[in-house]
């Protein structure tokens, strides 16, 4: 045990402490603590804590915790957290997280996040682990990965390391699947993931089907694409119809898009068009493009004029691919052939669609009779090659043939 003050020295320090001398207050508190008089030590620590001494505030909540006085524990935990103690900030965040888990009041989880962020700014690793789980639960997977990696690197103390690692692994899988954390799943997701990752992704959403707002639309996509589970369009439709009932327009809109693709696979373009139209009304602007494709390519409902109307609406809403599609319509469809319009829209597409359409432009000017222009075709193919874009074998052969002809 540390050496305590003599009675005379303690009396002198108490006199100074009563005059407001902060150093004396701390010495008196420490002396009573070393004497084993916890009650008196606590009184003086409270005085020092109220004057902004962090470790004294921490001592107060630690003592009250030993006493089982939860009201006082929270009071002094808040005080020490506000004074900037990182451990207290983490513990206060955890307190609010526990409240959220029992009440589901979103204000509590946001308070947890705020305190964890303050603690994490001081490199408190358990707070980083808490933030990794917070962001994962909100489908903000890039943030979840950032905090998860930081937590594991800095070394966790109280937080379960295995839990953080599991969330980190799942967040990385999600980032492979989602583009910009969009709740719809990209068609090439199946190729992005290993089979093990696909299975883990699917099993996670089956297990947490009611835990995430977008779970049902994800399961619809999984069954539609065969992502982590055997492809089953009937099951995809089942989950899509459940997802459509969501109060969230983004989720229900994405569900309608997925349902539309399901019905296209079932050779039912009428239902597909219905769901694309519903999705477009909810802001899924790619559905305007899909509607154009349906009316142009599905023989049961083919209507070139409607296809053009949807492509025009898509273009007006910033979907530049529609410009290329309009050009192809005017160049290829007998009922609307118009060389001037075709060339106009190809020129607009060349300006706005970016490098990814250079190969398509090269092919169009080589193969579409109405606008055929070998020089333009070679120009766009060479632009693509210069930018290092991949050209498939068929178009590369077309380019080489034109070059051999002297273009």
C-alpha positions as CSV (number, residue, x, y, z in Angstrom):
1,X,0.0,0.0,0.0
2,X,1.2,3.5,-0.8
3,X,2.4,5.7,2.0
4,X,-0.3,7.9,3.5
5,X,0.0,11.4,4.8
6,X,0.5,12.2,8.4
7,X,-2.5,13.6,10.3
8,X,-1.0,17.1,10.2
9,X,-0.1,17.0,6.5
10,X,-3.6,15.6,5.7
11,X,-5.2,18.4,7.7
12,X,-3.2,21.0,5.8
13,X,-4.2,19.5,2.5
14,X,-7.8,19.4,3.5
15,X,-7.7,23.1,4.4
16,X,-6.2,23.9,1.0
17,X,-8.7,21.6,-0.7
18,X,-11.6,23.4,1.0
19,X,-10.1,26.6,-0.5
20,X,-10.5,25.1,-4.0
21,X,-6.9,24.0,-4.5
22,X,-7.2,21.2,-7.1
23,X,-3.9,19.5,-6.4
24,X,-4.8,19.4,-2.7
25,X,-8.3,17.9,-3.6
26,X,-6.6,15.1,-5.6
27,X,-4.1,14.4,-2.7
28,X,-6.8,14.2,-0.1
29,X,-8.8,11.8,-2.3
30,X,-5.8,9.6,-2.9
31,X,-4.9,9.6,0.8
32,X,-8.3,8.5,1.9
33,X,-8.3,5.8,-0.8
34,X,-4.9,4.5,0.5
35,X,-6.3,4.5,4.0
36,X,-9.1,2.3,2.8
37,X,-11.8,4.9,3.4
38,X,-13.5,4.6,0.1
39,X,-16.5,6.7,1.0
40,X,-14.3,9.8,1.8
41,X,-12.1,9.2,-1.2
42,X,-15.2,9.1,-3.4
43,X,-16.4,12.4,-2.0
44,X,-13.1,14.1,-2.9
45,X,-12.9,12.4,-6.3
46,X,-16.3,13.7,-7.1
47,X,-15.1,17.2,-6.3
48,X,-12.1,16.7,-8.6
49,X,-14.2,15.1,-11.3
50,X,-16.6,18.0,-11.3
51,X,-13.6,20.3,-11.7
52,X,-12.6,18.4,-14.9
53,X,-10.0,15.9,-13.7
54,X,-10.6,12.9,-16.0
55,X,-9.0,10.1,-13.9
56,X,-11.0,11.2,-10.8
57,X,-14.2,11.1,-12.8
58,X,-13.2,7.6,-14.0
59,X,-12.5,6.6,-10.4
60,X,-16.0,7.7,-9.4
61,X,-17.8,5.5,-12.0
62,X,-15.5,2.6,-11.2
63,X,-16.3,2.8,-7.4
64,X,-20.0,3.2,-8.0
65,X,-19.9,0.2,-10.3
66,X,-18.4,-1.8,-7.5
67,X,-21.2,-0.6,-5.3
68,X,-23.8,-1.6,-7.8
69,X,-25.2,2.0,-8.0
70,X,-26.2,2.0,-11.7
71,X,-27.6,5.5,-11.7
72,X,-24.4,7.0,-10.4
73,X,-22.3,4.8,-12.7
74,X,-24.1,6.3,-15.7
75,X,-23.8,9.8,-14.3
76,X,-20.0,9.5,-13.9
77,X,-19.6,7.5,-17.1
78,X,-21.2,10.4,-19.0
79,X,-19.0,12.9,-17.1
80,X,-15.7,11.1,-17.8
81,X,-16.8,10.5,-21.4
82,X,-17.5,14.2,-21.9
83,X,-14.1,15.0,-20.4
84,X,-12.5,13.0,-23.1
85,X,-11.7,9.6,-21.6
86,X,-11.6,7.2,-24.5
87,X,-12.5,4.1,-22.4
88,X,-15.5,5.9,-21.0
89,X,-16.6,7.0,-24.4
90,X,-16.5,3.4,-25.6
91,X,-18.4,2.1,-22.5
92,X,-21.0,4.8,-22.9
93,X,-21.4,3.9,-26.5
94,X,-21.9,0.3,-25.5
95,X,-24.4,1.4,-22.9
96,X,-26.5,3.0,-25.6
97,X,-26.0,0.0,-27.9
98,X,-27.4,-2.2,-25.2
99,X,-30.4,0.1,-24.9
100,X,-31.0,-0.1,-28.6
101,X,-30.9,-3.9,-28.5
102,X,-33.7,-3.9,-25.9
103,X,-35.8,-1.0,-27.2
104,X,-35.0,-0.7,-30.9
105,X,-35.1,3.0,-30.5
106,X,-32.9,4.4,-33.3
107,X,-31.8,7.4,-31.2
108,X,-29.9,5.0,-28.9
109,X,-27.9,3.4,-31.6
110,X,-27.0,6.8,-33.1
111,X,-25.8,7.9,-29.6
112,X,-23.7,4.7,-29.5
113,X,-22.2,5.6,-32.9
114,X,-21.4,9.2,-31.8
115,X,-19.5,8.0,-28.6
116,X,-17.7,5.2,-30.4
117,X,-16.6,7.7,-33.1
118,X,-15.1,9.9,-30.4
119,X,-13.3,7.0,-28.7
120,X,-12.1,5.6,-32.1
121,X,-10.6,9.0,-32.8
122,X,-8.4,8.3,-29.9
123,X,-7.5,4.9,-31.3
124,X,-9.6,3.0,-28.8
125,X,-9.9,-0.3,-30.7
126,X,-13.1,-1.7,-29.2
127,X,-15.0,1.3,-30.5
128,X,-13.6,0.6,-33.9
129,X,-15.1,-2.9,-33.6
130,X,-18.4,-1.4,-32.5
131,X,-18.4,0.9,-35.5
132,X,-17.6,-2.0,-37.9
133,X,-20.8,-3.8,-36.6
134,X,-22.8,-0.6,-36.6
135,X,-22.1,0.2,-40.3
136,X,-22.5,-3.4,-41.3
137,X,-26.0,-3.4,-39.8
138,X,-26.8,-0.4,-42.0
139,X,-25.5,-1.9,-45.2
140,X,-22.6,0.6,-45.3
141,X,-20.1,-2.0,-46.1
142,X,-17.2,0.2,-47.1
143,X,-17.3,1.9,-43.7
144,X,-17.7,-1.5,-42.0
145,X,-14.6,-2.8,-43.7
146,X,-12.6,0.3,-42.8
147,X,-13.5,0.1,-39.1
148,X,-13.2,-3.7,-39.0
149,X,-9.7,-3.7,-40.4
150,X,-8.7,-0.9,-38.0
151,X,-10.1,-2.7,-35.0
152,X,-8.3,-5.9,-35.8
153,X,-5.1,-4.1,-36.5
154,X,-5.1,-2.1,-33.3
155,X,-6.0,-5.1,-31.2
156,X,-9.4,-5.6,-29.5
157,X,-9.8,-5.9,-25.7
158,X,-13.5,-6.3,-24.7
159,X,-15.2,-6.8,-28.1
160,X,-15.3,-10.3,-29.4
161,X,-12.6,-10.5,-32.1
162,X,-14.3,-13.4,-33.9
163,X,-17.5,-11.4,-34.2
164,X,-15.7,-8.4,-35.8
165,X,-13.8,-10.7,-38.1
166,X,-17.0,-12.4,-39.3
167,X,-18.6,-9.1,-40.0
168,X,-15.5,-7.9,-41.8
169,X,-15.4,-11.0,-44.0
170,X,-19.1,-10.6,-44.8
171,X,-18.7,-6.9,-45.5
172,X,-15.9,-7.6,-48.0
173,X,-18.2,-10.1,-49.7
174,X,-21.0,-7.5,-49.9
175,X,-18.6,-5.0,-51.5
176,X,-18.0,-7.5,-54.3
177,X,-21.7,-7.9,-54.8
178,X,-23.1,-4.4,-54.4
179,X,-22.2,-1.5,-56.6
180,X,-22.2,1.7,-54.5
181,X,-24.1,-0.2,-51.9
182,X,-27.1,-0.4,-54.2
183,X,-29.7,-2.9,-52.9
184,X,-30.1,-4.5,-56.3
185,X,-27.5,-7.1,-57.2
186,X,-25.5,-6.7,-60.4
187,X,-25.8,-9.6,-63.0
188,X,-22.1,-10.3,-62.8
189,X,-22.1,-10.8,-59.0
190,X,-22.0,-14.5,-59.5
191,X,-18.6,-14.3,-61.2
192,X,-17.2,-11.8,-58.7
193,X,-17.5,-14.3,-55.8
194,X,-16.0,-17.7,-55.0
195,X,-18.5,-20.5,-54.4
196,X,-17.8,-20.4,-50.7
197,X,-18.4,-16.6,-50.7
198,X,-21.6,-17.0,-52.6
199,X,-22.9,-19.6,-50.1
200,X,-21.9,-17.5,-47.1
201,X,-23.6,-14.5,-48.6
202,X,-26.9,-16.4,-49.3
203,X,-26.8,-18.2,-45.9
204,X,-26.3,-14.8,-44.1
205,X,-29.5,-13.4,-45.6
206,X,-31.6,-16.5,-45.0
207,X,-30.5,-16.4,-41.4
208,X,-31.2,-12.7,-41.1
209,X,-34.2,-12.4,-43.4
210,X,-36.0,-10.1,-40.9
211,X,-32.9,-8.3,-39.7
212,X,-32.1,-6.2,-42.7
213,X,-34.7,-4.1,-44.6
214,X,-33.3,-5.2,-48.0
215,X,-33.0,-9.0,-47.1
216,X,-36.0,-10.1,-49.2
217,X,-34.8,-8.3,-52.4
218,X,-31.4,-9.8,-51.9
219,X,-32.9,-13.3,-51.6
220,X,-34.9,-12.6,-54.7
221,X,-31.7,-11.8,-56.6
222,X,-29.9,-14.8,-55.2
223,X,-32.5,-17.2,-56.4
224,X,-32.8,-15.4,-59.8
225,X,-29.0,-15.5,-60.4
226,X,-28.2,-18.8,-58.6
227,X,-26.0,-16.8,-56.2
228,X,-25.1,-19.2,-53.3
229,X,-28.2,-21.3,-54.0
230,X,-29.6,-23.3,-56.9
231,X,-31.3,-21.0,-59.4
232,X,-35.1,-21.1,-58.8
233,X,-37.2,-18.5,-60.5
234,X,-40.3,-19.5,-58.5
235,X,-38.5,-18.9,-55.3
236,X,-37.1,-15.6,-56.7
237,X,-40.6,-14.5,-57.5
238,X,-41.8,-15.5,-54.0
239,X,-39.1,-13.3,-52.3
240,X,-39.6,-10.5,-54.8
241,X,-43.3,-10.3,-54.1
242,X,-42.6,-10.1,-50.4
243,X,-40.0,-7.4,-51.0
244,X,-42.4,-5.3,-53.2
245,X,-44.6,-4.8,-50.1
246,X,-41.8,-2.8,-48.4
247,X,-42.6,0.8,-47.4
248,X,-39.2,1.8,-48.7
249,X,-39.6,2.9,-52.3
250,X,-36.0,2.0,-53.1
251,X,-36.4,-1.5,-51.9
252,X,-39.8,-2.1,-53.5
253,X,-38.6,-0.5,-56.7
254,X,-35.5,-2.8,-56.9
255,X,-37.8,-5.7,-56.1
256,X,-40.0,-4.8,-59.1
257,X,-37.0,-4.7,-61.3
258,X,-36.0,-8.2,-60.2
259,X,-39.5,-9.5,-60.6
260,X,-39.5,-8.1,-64.2
261,X,-36.4,-10.0,-65.0
262,X,-37.9,-13.1,-63.5
263,X,-40.9,-12.8,-65.7
264,X,-38.7,-12.3,-68.8
265,X,-37.0,-15.6,-68.0
266,X,-40.5,-17.1,-67.7
267,X,-41.3,-15.8,-71.2
268,X,-44.0,-13.4,-69.8
269,X,-43.0,-10.0,-71.2
270,X,-46.4,-8.5,-70.3
271,X,-45.8,-9.0,-66.6
272,X,-42.2,-7.9,-67.0
273,X,-43.4,-4.6,-68.6
274,X,-45.8,-4.1,-65.7
275,X,-43.1,-4.4,-63.1
276,X,-40.6,-2.3,-65.1
277,X,-43.2,0.4,-65.3
278,X,-43.9,0.2,-61.6
279,X,-40.2,0.5,-60.8
280,X,-39.8,3.4,-63.2
281,X,-42.5,5.3,-61.2
282,X,-40.4,4.8,-58.1
283,X,-37.3,6.3,-59.6
284,X,-35.6,3.1,-61.0
285,X,-34.7,5.0,-64.2
286,X,-32.8,2.0,-65.7
287,X,-36.3,0.5,-66.1
288,X,-37.0,3.0,-68.8
289,X,-34.2,1.5,-70.8
290,X,-35.4,-2.0,-70.0
291,X,-38.9,-1.1,-71.2
292,X,-37.4,0.1,-74.5
293,X,-35.6,-3.2,-74.8
294,X,-38.8,-5.2,-74.1
295,X,-40.9,-3.3,-76.7
296,X,-38.1,-3.6,-79.2
297,X,-37.0,-7.2,-78.7
298,X,-39.9,-9.2,-77.3
299,X,-41.9,-10.4,-80.3
300,X,-45.2,-10.9,-78.2
301,X,-45.4,-7.2,-77.4
302,X,-43.1,-5.6,-80.1
303,X,-43.9,-1.9,-80.6
304,X,-41.0,0.1,-82.0
305,X,-42.7,3.4,-81.4
306,X,-43.2,2.6,-77.7
307,X,-39.5,1.5,-77.5
308,X,-38.4,4.8,-78.9
309,X,-40.7,6.7,-76.5
310,X,-39.1,4.9,-73.5
311,X,-35.6,5.4,-74.9
312,X,-36.3,9.1,-75.3
313,X,-37.5,9.3,-71.7
314,X,-34.5,7.5,-70.5
315,X,-32.2,9.8,-72.4
316,X,-34.0,12.8,-71.0
317,X,-33.3,11.4,-67.5
318,X,-29.6,11.1,-68.1
319,X,-29.4,7.5,-69.2
320,X,-26.9,8.0,-72.1
321,X,-27.1,4.4,-73.2
322,X,-30.5,5.3,-74.6
323,X,-28.9,7.5,-77.1
324,X,-27.0,4.6,-78.7
325,X,-30.2,2.4,-78.6
326,X,-32.2,5.2,-80.3
327,X,-29.5,5.3,-83.0
328,X,-29.7,1.6,-83.6
329,X,-33.5,1.8,-83.8
330,X,-33.4,4.5,-86.5
331,X,-30.7,2.6,-88.4
332,X,-32.2,-0.9,-88.3
333,X,-35.9,-0.9,-87.7
334,X,-37.8,-0.8,-91.1
335,X,-40.8,1.1,-89.8
336,X,-38.7,4.1,-88.5
337,X,-35.5,4.1,-90.6
338,X,-34.0,7.5,-90.7
339,X,-30.4,8.1,-91.6
340,X,-30.3,11.6,-90.3
341,X,-31.7,10.6,-86.9
342,X,-29.5,7.5,-86.7
343,X,-26.3,9.5,-87.4
344,X,-27.5,12.2,-84.9
345,X,-28.0,9.8,-82.1
346,X,-24.7,8.0,-82.8
347,X,-22.9,11.3,-82.6
348,X,-24.7,12.1,-79.3
349,X,-23.7,8.7,-78.0
350,X,-20.1,9.2,-79.0
351,X,-20.1,12.5,-77.0
352,X,-21.8,11.3,-73.9
353,X,-21.5,7.5,-73.5
354,X,-17.8,7.5,-72.8
355,X,-15.0,5.1,-73.7
356,X,-17.0,2.0,-73.0
357,X,-19.0,2.5,-76.2
358,X,-16.1,3.0,-78.6
359,X,-16.2,-0.7,-79.7
360,X,-20.0,-0.6,-80.1
361,X,-19.7,2.5,-82.2
362,X,-17.0,0.9,-84.4
363,X,-19.2,-2.2,-84.9
364,X,-22.3,-0.1,-85.7
365,X,-20.6,1.9,-88.4
366,X,-19.2,-1.3,-89.9
367,X,-22.4,-3.4,-89.9
368,X,-25.5,-1.2,-90.1
369,X,-26.1,-0.6,-93.7
370,X,-28.0,2.6,-93.3
371,X,-25.1,4.4,-91.6
372,X,-22.3,2.3,-92.9
373,X,-19.0,4.2,-92.8
374,X,-15.8,2.1,-92.7
375,X,-13.6,5.1,-91.9
376,X,-15.7,6.0,-88.9
377,X,-15.7,2.3,-87.9
378,X,-11.9,2.1,-88.0
379,X,-11.6,5.4,-86.2
380,X,-13.7,4.2,-83.2
381,X,-11.9,0.8,-83.1
382,X,-8.5,2.5,-83.0
383,X,-9.7,4.9,-80.3
384,X,-10.7,1.8,-78.3
385,X,-7.3,0.1,-78.9
386,X,-5.5,3.3,-77.9
387,X,-7.3,3.4,-74.6
388,X,-6.5,-0.2,-73.9
389,X,-10.1,-1.4,-74.1
390,X,-10.7,-5.1,-74.7
391,X,-12.2,-5.9,-78.1
392,X,-13.9,-9.3,-78.6
393,X,-12.7,-11.6,-81.4
394,X,-15.6,-10.9,-83.7
395,X,-15.1,-7.1,-83.7
396,X,-11.3,-7.5,-83.8
397,X,-11.7,-9.5,-87.0
398,X,-14.0,-6.9,-88.4
399,X,-11.4,-4.2,-87.6
400,X,-8.6,-6.2,-89.2
401,X,-10.7,-6.8,-92.3
402,X,-11.3,-3.1,-92.7
403,X,-7.6,-2.3,-92.3
404,X,-6.8,-4.9,-95.0
405,X,-9.2,-3.1,-97.3
406,X,-7.2,0.0,-96.9
407,X,-9.3,2.0,-94.4
